Amino acid sequence: MNAQQIYNLWEKSNKVSQEYKNQMKSMSQEEIDIYFSPEKMHFGTAGIRGTMGPGTQRMNQFVYQQFTVGYAKYLLKHYPNNPSVVIGHDNRINSKEFSIICTNVLTSYGIKVYLFENNHLTPTPMISYTIRNLSANGGIIITASHNPKEFNGYKVYNPDGGQVLPNTASEIESLMPNPWEIIDLDIKPNDKLIRYIDEKIIDTYMEEAKQAIVNKDFITKNKTYPVIITTHHGTASGYLQKFLSRLNINAIEVKEQCYESSTFENSPNSNPEYYHSFDLAIELAKKENSNIIIGVDPDADRMAVMIKHNNEWKLMSGNDMGIIYTYYILNNRSYQKTPFIVSSYVSTNYIDIIAKEKNAIVYRTGTGFKWMGNCVSENDGKQNFVVAFEEAIGALCTTINRDKDSFTAAALALEIYDYCLENKMDLIDYLHNIIFKKYGIWFGKTDSFIIKDLDWKNIAIKKMQLLTSYPNKNIGKYEIKNISFNKIGDCLEWDLGNMNWIKFRMSGTEPKFKAYYNFYGKSLEELDSIYTEINQELKKIIEQ
């Protein structure tokens, strides 16, 4: 069956709303061919994401049924004795409704479902924790993380509390109904199989999250300085301030952004990876005379730190914080077994230098916390976990769950910030004047090239092919020693010698092509100048 035939089925079906049919009437033939493709949607870097609307390739009640039928069949195959699943959702449009659809599908297959009290929105790290706490067989989280409000998503978790790996995702996909069947699925929910989770589990999580603190005196120490926090209308609204108050931290919310909203009305950009997502927070910081801001994304897995340094606000990157976490923890915590750090192939290799001195191991994985969480599970117990992080500002600082955790990452960041204040410096001073002074100067950067085309994945593939066959022997001041594709890291690598590199990959969830830079040199100014020159050269290739 082709896209036009599937479109015709939707157009005639009385199960498809008039609102969807009106949207369908305005579609071009190209949109019909893409949105009503007979292909199943696939799991990407962090689950399945897409814009909401009608079609087999967009997020709507029918595809959520399709995904969950596949997951239900997978569960019954692998856990035949009364499997159970935790379901949670974020603040997005339709998220709560989609969570109920997933619940209905699972209970129709005889699978027990755990929902949070009143099916209230819940932060991703707490859901990951709850899966482990309840010994459930898996989980579903309805979220599109930091994507725009038009998006929604579907993430599946294993019993460990981590996202499923590709082999499991592929099996779930194989068990999904065909796209042309999804508007006629027969779902007969059984509400008797729904269990509501006692909200005390949130308190239990918050107590265990204190494990992120290295120096326990920090918890009870009186801290009068203000810390500004923004949750971008998401799941951490209320929860993050409550958690930080347990650490005796004076956390002040950006009121305009710290309440639940599906439209993100006061957060034009809800991704704390970007400077302008902190605009309102900086205004409040000026009023409250604060020098630090904590920003988290809507599903509360990502956390970023903004520091006032030399009277200017500076955004710490995921690599910056990963280096700081690694150095601080290894220097302030003792281990009975070999300590290990987990990071991705596109994240900085600077931590390898620190780890070598401390007799620690660095494990590299593909991009995304599905890989990193799994690596933590494989090695926890045999070795002592330090931290897992990726350049895209996600970090895991404890073993109580298996996904990025903005709560524990914020706690650790603020402990280190407090240590810095005691020593008359800030986090940037700590990175530059303590760590770089000891191990050498490093520069890292990530560029995202937006692809404004419905067929963005194929366009990104062509750009990757261009860079694979790059004819020049040099880029900027560097000789390109080797060009190779890292299958495990799913990235193209340009080896520039002496630990310098540039790597490229397609985003697994967004219409982006990314370039990652990792340089060493005599000064940050020199390295920034080198990056600027190379960036301009690459733009001509990537944006042509």
C-alpha positions in Angstrom: 0.0 0.0 0.0 1.4 3.5 -0.9 1.1 6.8 0.9 -1.8 8.0 -1.2 -3.9 4.9 -0.5 -3.2 5.3 3.3 -4.2 8.9 3.0 -7.5 7.9 1.4 -8.2 5.4 4.2 -7.7 8.2 6.8 -9.9 10.6 4.7 -12.8 8.1 4.7 -12.5 6.8 8.3 -15.0 8.0 10.9 -12.3 7.4 13.5 -10.2 10.3 12.2 -11.3 13.7 13.5 -12.6 16.4 11.3 -9.8 18.6 12.6 -7.3 16.2 11.2 -9.2 15.8 7.9 -9.2 19.6 7.5 -5.4 19.6 8.0 -5.1 16.8 5.5 -6.9 18.8 2.8 -4.2 21.5 2.9 -1.3 19.1 2.4 0.8 19.1 -0.7 1.6 15.9 -2.5 5.1 15.9 -1.1 3.6 16.2 2.5 1.2 13.3 1.8 4.0 11.1 0.5 6.1 11.8 3.6 3.5 12.0 6.4 1.5 8.9 5.2 4.4 6.8 4.3 3.8 3.0 4.5 7.1 2.7 6.5 7.0 2.3 10.2 8.5 5.1 12.3 11.9 4.2 13.9 13.5 4.8 17.3 16.2 7.4 17.1 18.8 8.7 19.5 16.2 9.1 22.3 13.1 7.3 21.3 10.6 8.4 18.6 9.9 12.1 18.1 8.0 14.1 15.6 5.5 16.9 15.0 2.0 16.3 16.1 -0.8 15.9 13.4 -2.4 13.4 11.1 -0.4 10.8 9.3 1.6 7.6 9.9 4.8 9.6 10.3 3.5 12.2 12.8 2.6 11.9 16.5 -1.1 11.2 17.1 -3.3 8.7 19.0 -3.1 6.1 16.2 0.7 5.9 16.1 0.9 5.8 19.9 -1.4 2.8 19.7 0.8 1.3 17.0 4.0 1.8 19.1 2.5 0.4 22.2 0.9 -2.7 20.6 4.5 -3.5 19.5 5.8 -2.9 23.0 3.0 -5.0 24.6 3.8 -8.0 22.3 7.5 -7.6 23.2 6.7 -7.6 26.9 4.5 -10.7 26.7 7.2 -12.5 24.7 10.0 -11.8 27.1 8.1 -11.4 30.4 5.2 -13.8 30.1 4.4 -13.8 33.9 2.3 -10.7 34.6 4.6 -8.0 33.3 4.3 -4.4 34.6 5.1 -1.0 33.1 5.5 2.5 34.6 4.1 5.3 32.4 4.8 9.0 32.8 4.5 12.1 30.7 5.7 15.7 30.4 3.8 19.0 30.1 3.3 19.0 26.3 0.1 19.3 24.4 -1.6 15.9 24.3 1.1 14.2 26.5 -1.4 13.2 29.2 -3.9 12.0 26.6 -1.2 10.0 24.9 -0.2 8.4 28.2 -3.8 7.2 28.7 -3.8 5.7 25.2 -0.6 3.8 26.0 -2.2 2.7 29.3 -5.3 1.4 27.5 -3.3 -0.6 25.0 -1.1 -2.3 27.6 -4.0 -3.2 29.9 -5.9 -4.5 26.9 -3.1 -7.0 26.6 -3.3 -7.9 30.3 -0.2 -5.8 31.3 -0.2 -4.0 34.7 0.4 -0.3 34.4 1.7 2.0 37.1 0.7 5.7 36.8 1.7 8.5 39.1 -1.0 9.9 41.3 -3.7 11.6 39.2 -1.4 10.8 36.2 0.4 14.0 37.0 3.4 15.0 34.9 6.7 13.7 36.3 10.4 14.4 35.6 12.1 11.8 33.4 14.8 11.0 36.1 12.1 10.2 38.6 10.4 7.9 36.2 13.6 6.1 35.5 14.1 5.8 39.3 10.6 4.5 39.8 10.9 1.7 37.3 13.9 0.4 39.3 12.2 1.0 42.7 9.1 -0.9 41.7 11.0 -3.7 39.9 8.8 -3.0 36.8 9.6 -4.7 33.5 9.9 -1.4 31.7 8.5 2.0 31.2 7.1 4.5 28.7 7.7 8.2 28.8 5.7 10.6 26.7 8.0 13.5 26.0 9.9 15.3 23.2 12.4 16.7 25.7 13.6 20.2 24.7 12.0 20.2 21.2 9.5 22.9 20.2 5.9 22.8 21.4 4.7 21.3 18.2 6.6 18.1 18.9 5.9 15.0 21.0 7.7 11.7 21.5 7.7 8.2 22.9 10.6 6.7 24.9 10.7 3.1 26.0 12.7 1.9 29.1 14.0 -1.4 30.2 13.7 -2.9 33.7 17.0 -1.3 34.6 15.5 2.2 34.2 17.5 2.9 31.1 16.3 3.5 27.5 16.1 0.4 25.4 18.9 -0.3 23.0 18.5 -0.7 19.2 18.2 -4.5 19.3 15.1 -4.2 21.6 13.8 -1.1 19.7 14.1 -3.1 16.4 12.2 -6.0 17.9 9.4 -3.7 19.1 9.2 -2.1 15.7 8.9 -5.5 14.1 5.9 -6.3 16.3 4.1 -3.1 15.6 1.0 -3.2 13.3 1.6 -2.0 9.7 1.0 1.8 9.2 -2.1 1.2 7.1 -3.7 -0.8 9.9 -3.3 1.7 12.8 -6.7 3.5 12.4 -8.6 0.3 12.9 -6.9 -1.3 15.9 -9.2 -3.0 18.4 -8.3 -1.8 21.9 -10.2 -3.1 24.9 -8.7 -1.5 28.0 -8.9 -3.1 31.5 -8.8 -0.4 34.2 -8.5 -3.0 36.9 -4.8 -3.4 35.8 -4.0 0.2 36.6 -2.1 0.9 39.9 -1.4 4.4 41.2 2.0 5.1 42.6 2.1 6.7 46.1 3.6 10.1 45.9 6.0 9.2 48.7 8.2 7.8 46.0 9.1 11.4 45.1 10.4 12.0 48.6 12.3 8.7 48.4 13.9 9.7 45.2 14.9 13.1 46.6 16.5 11.5 49.6 18.5 9.1 47.5 19.4 11.8 45.0 21.6 13.3 47.8 24.1 10.6 46.9 25.3 13.0 44.2 26.9 15.1 47.0 30.5 14.3 47.5 31.1 16.3 50.7 28.1 15.6 52.9 28.7 18.7 55.0 27.5 20.7 52.0 23.9 19.5 52.7 23.6 21.0 56.1 25.9 24.0 55.6 24.1 27.4 55.7 24.2 28.8 52.2 22.9 32.4 51.9 23.8 33.2 48.3 20.8 33.1 45.8 20.6 30.5 43.0 18.2 31.3 40.2 16.4 28.3 38.6 14.3 28.0 35.5 12.3 24.9 34.6 10.9 26.2 31.3 7.2 25.3 32.1 8.2 21.6 32.5 8.1 18.7 34.8 10.7 20.1 37.3 8.4 23.0 38.1 8.1 23.0 41.9 10.1 19.8 42.2 13.5 21.3 41.6 13.1 24.1 44.1 11.8 21.5 46.7 14.8 19.3 46.1 17.4 22.1 46.3 15.7 23.3 49.6 16.5 19.9 51.1 20.2 20.8 50.4 19.7 24.1 52.2 20.1 26.0 49.0 18.4 29.4 48.5 16.8 28.5 45.1 14.7 31.3 43.5 12.4 30.3 40.7 11.9 32.4 37.5 8.1 32.6 38.2 7.2 33.3 34.6 8.7 29.9 33.5 8.4 27.7 36.6 4.8 26.6 36.2 3.4 23.9 34.0 2.3 25.0 30.5 1.9 23.0 27.3 2.5 26.1 25.1 5.8 27.3 26.7 4.4 30.8 26.5 7.3 32.4 28.4 10.0 30.2 27.0 10.5 30.7 23.3 13.5 28.4 23.6 13.2 25.7 26.3 16.6 24.1 25.5 19.1 25.1 28.2 21.9 24.2 25.8 21.3 27.6 24.3 22.2 31.0 25.8 18.9 32.7 25.1 16.9 30.2 27.0 18.3 32.0 30.1 17.2 35.5 29.1 14.5 35.9 31.8 16.7 34.1 34.3 19.5 36.6 33.8 17.0 39.5 34.4 16.0 37.9 37.7 19.6 37.2 38.7 20.4 40.9 38.3 17.5 41.8 40.7 18.4 39.1 43.2 22.2 39.8 43.0 22.8 36.2 42.0 25.9 34.9 40.1 24.7 31.5 39.1 21.6 30.1 37.2 20.5 26.5 36.9 18.3 25.8 33.8 16.6 22.5 33.0 14.6 21.4 30.0 10.9 20.4 30.1 11.3 16.7 30.9 14.1 17.6 33.4 16.8 15.3 32.2 19.1 18.1 30.8 20.7 20.7 33.1 22.9 23.6 32.2 24.8 26.1 34.4 25.1 29.9 33.7 27.9 31.7 35.6 28.5 35.4 36.0 32.2 35.7 35.3 34.1 39.0 35.2 30.7 40.7 35.1 29.6 38.7 32.0 27.2 35.8 31.9 28.8 32.7 30.5 27.0 29.4 29.7 28.9 26.3 30.7 28.8 23.5 28.0 28.2 19.9 28.7 31.8 19.2 28.1 32.9 22.0 30.5 30.8 20.5 33.3 31.8 16.9 32.4 35.5 17.9 32.9 34.7 19.7 36.2 32.6 16.8 37.5 35.3 14.3 36.6 38.1 16.3 38.2 36.2 17.3 41.4 34.8 13.8 42.1 38.1 11.9 41.5 39.9 14.4 43.8 37.4 14.3 46.6 35.9 10.8 46.7 37.8 7.6 47.6 37.1 4.3 45.8 37.5 0.7 46.8 37.5 -0.5 43.2 38.6 1.0 39.9 36.6 4.2 39.2 35.0 4.6 35.8 33.5 7.5 33.8 31.1 7.1 30.8 30.9 9.5 27.9 30.1 9.5 24.2 32.5 9.5 21.3 31.6 13.0 20.3 32.2 14.4 23.9 35.6 15.7 24.9 38.6 13.4 25.4 40.1 15.8 28.0 38.7 13.6 30.7 41.0 10.8 29.5 44.0 12.8 30.7 42.5 13.3 34.2 41.4 9.7 34.4 44.8 8.4 33.5 46.4 10.2 36.4 43.8 8.9 38.8 43.9 5.3 37.5 40.3 5.6 36.4 38.8 4.1 33.2 36.8 6.0 30.6 34.2 4.1 28.6 33.0 5.6 25.3 29.6 4.9 23.8 27.4 6.1 21.0 25.5 9.4 21.4 22.6 9.2 23.7 22.0 8.1 27.3 20.5 4.8 26.2 24.1 3.7 25.5 25.6 5.4 28.6 22.9 4.1 31.0 23.5 0.6 29.7 27.3 1.0 30.1 26.8 2.1 33.8 24.7 -1.0 34.4 27.3 -3.3 32.8 30.1 -2.0 35.0 28.5 -0.9 38.2 29.4 -3.3 41.0 32.5 -4.6 39.2 34.0 -1.0 39.3 33.0 2.2 41.1 30.9 4.7 39.1 32.1 8.3 38.9 29.9 10.2 36.4 28.3 9.8 33.0 27.9 12.8 30.7 27.6 14.0 27.1 28.5 17.2 25.4 24.7 18.0 25.0 24.6 19.0 28.7 23.2 15.7 30.1 24.8 14.1 33.1 24.2 11.2 35.5 25.8 11.6 38.9 24.5 8.6 40.9 23.4 5.0 40.3 19.8 5.4 41.5 18.5 5.6 37.9 19.8 5.2 34.4 19.0 8.4 32.5 20.2 12.0 32.5 19.2 13.6 35.8 19.0 17.4 36.1 18.4 17.1 39.9 21.5 15.2 40.9 23.6 17.1 38.3 22.4 20.5 39.7 23.2 19.3 43.3 26.8 18.3 42.3 27.3 21.5 40.3 26.2 23.6 43.2 28.4 21.7 45.6 31.4 22.5 43.4 30.2 26.1 43.0 30.1 26.4 46.8 33.6 25.0 47.0 34.8 27.6 44.5 33.2 30.4 46.5 35.1 29.3 49.6 38.3 29.6 47.5 37.4 32.9 46.0 36.7 31.8 42.4 33.9 30.5 40.2 33.4 27.5 38.0 35.1 29.1 35.0 38.1 30.0 37.2 38.1 26.4 38.5 38.2 25.0 34.9 40.7 27.5 33.5 43.0 28.2 36.4 43.0 24.9 38.2 42.3 22.1 35.7 43.7 23.7 32.5 46.7 24.9 34.4 47.5 21.4 35.5 46.6 19.4 32.4 46.8 21.8 29.5 44.4 24.1 27.6 41.4 22.6 25.7 38.8 24.1 23.5 35.5 22.4 22.5 32.5 23.5 20.5 29.4 22.0 18.8 27.8 23.5 15.7 24.3 22.5 14.7 23.3 23.1 11.1 19.5 23.2 10.7 18.0 21.5 7.6 14.8 23.1 6.6 13.4 20.4 4.4 10.9 17.6 4.9 13.4 15.2 3.5 16.1 16.3 6.0 17.5 12.8 6.7 18.5 12.1 3.1 20.0 15.6 2.8 22.0 15.0 6.0 23.3 11.7 4.5 24.5 13.5 1.4 26.4 16.0 3.5 28.0 13.2 5.4 29.1 11.7 2.1 30.6 15.0 1.0 32.7 15.2 4.2 33.7 11.5 3.9 35.3 12.2 0.6 36.7 15.6 1.5 39.6 16.2 -1.0 41.8 18.6 0.9 44.7 17.3 3.1 44.3 20.2 5.5 41.6 22.1 7.4 42.7 25.4 9.0 46.2 24.9 10.5 45.7 21.1 10.9 46.6 18.3 8.6 43.8 15.7 8.3 45.6 12.5 9.3 42.7 10.2 8.7 39.0 10.2 7.8 37.0 7.2 9.1 33.5 6.3 10.2 33.0 5.2 13.8 30.2 2.7 13.7 29.8 2.4 17.4 29.8 6.2 17.9 27.7 6.6 14.6 29.9 9.6 13.6 32.4 10.5 11.0 35.8 11.3 12.5 38.5 13.6 11.2 41.7 12.8 13.0 43.9 16.0 13.2 46.7 14.5 15.3 47.7 15.0 18.9 44.2 14.3 20.3 42.7 17.1 18.1 39.7 16.1 16.0 36.5 17.2 14.3 33.5 14.8 14.2 30.2 14.9 12.4 26.9 13.2 12.9 23.2 13.4 12.0 20.9 14.2 14.8 18.8 11.1 15.6 15.7 13.1 16.6 15.9 16.6 15.0 16.5 18.0 11.5 20.1 18.9 12.3 23.6 18.0 11.1 26.2 18.4 13.8 29.9 19.2 13.9 31.9 18.6 17.1 35.4 20.3 17.6 38.1 19.2 20.1 41.3 21.2 20.1 44.4 21.6 22.3 46.8 24.6 22.3 48.6 27.4 24.1 45.6 29.7 24.7 41.9 29.7 24.4 42.1 32.8 22.2 44.3 31.0 19.7 42.0 28.0 19.7 38.9 30.1 19.3 40.5 31.8 16.3 41.4 28.4 14.7 37.9 27.2 15.3 36.4 30.3 13.6 38.5 29.8 10.5 37.6 26.1 10.3 33.9 26.8 11.0 33.7 29.2 8.0 35.4 26.6 5.8 33.0 23.8 6.9 30.0 26.1 6.5 30.7 26.4 2.8 30.7 22.6 2.5 27.8 21.8 4.8 25.5 24.6 3.8 26.0 24.3 0.0 
